[in-house]
Amino acid sequence: MTARVIGWCALGLLLWQGATASGQDDLAGPDIEVPAAAAAPTSPIGLTNEQLTRRLVALELQMNALADNLTETITQVGQLKGEVNELRDRISEEIEKQRQILDAISSVDSQGQRIPRLSAIMNDSPEFKQDVTNAVNNALLQEGTFEIINKTDSYQRIYVNRTEQGVEAGKSLTLKVPVGTVTTQLPGKSLENWSITAPSYSEKIEIVPADPPVTSFQPVYYYVLP
């Protein structure tokens, strides 16, 4: 019984294989020519679509890089503008401070020129007043010259600041005297004052002959007897 079953199965398998081979031959049919692969389409500029696509992608990347650089440059320009504005504000503040200082220490004269306001500053600052006083005193001369010229034909005596001096006839004498007022007096004459000040810090006087006395002559009348 078992042998029969195996035989029938083997027979069925052989029949199925034969039918399958015959069906494949029927399906194959006549030979068919397969056309060659079509050429890749090209663009009007002589590039294939694939090459054109690659170039467009590269161009897009370059444009994106340029856009990023432009954005960074705009940001840097904005920062620089902010720094310039800040510097301008600081300069304006410094100019305003200097103007206030200038107004405090100077004033405008009739000719529109700035002149120091020394009196106002001296009133506000005793130290500055003392400094100016010392500077002025150091700048001014402490002594001057006083020249006496004797134009007479005799030796002359003269008192200068109450000290007797002598000048030979036709000669001159130059004395060092303190700046300020100088007093002189000739014998028998009244006291006279002279000023020794800037800018020359000098003075000179002349001793001249006294005017001759004026005499009047009365007419003399003679009578002649006939």
Secondary structure by P-SEA (a helix, b strand, c coil): caaaaaaaaaaaaaaaaaaaaaaaaaaaccbbbbbcccccccccccccaaaaaaaaaaaaaaaaaaaaaaaaaaaaaaaaaaaaaaaaaaaaaaaaaaaaaaaaccccccccbbbbaaaaaaaacaaaaaaaaaaaaaacccbbbbbbbbcccbbbbbbcccbbbbbcccbbbbbbbcccbbbbbcccccbbbbbbcccccbbbbbbcccccbbbbbcbbbbbbcc
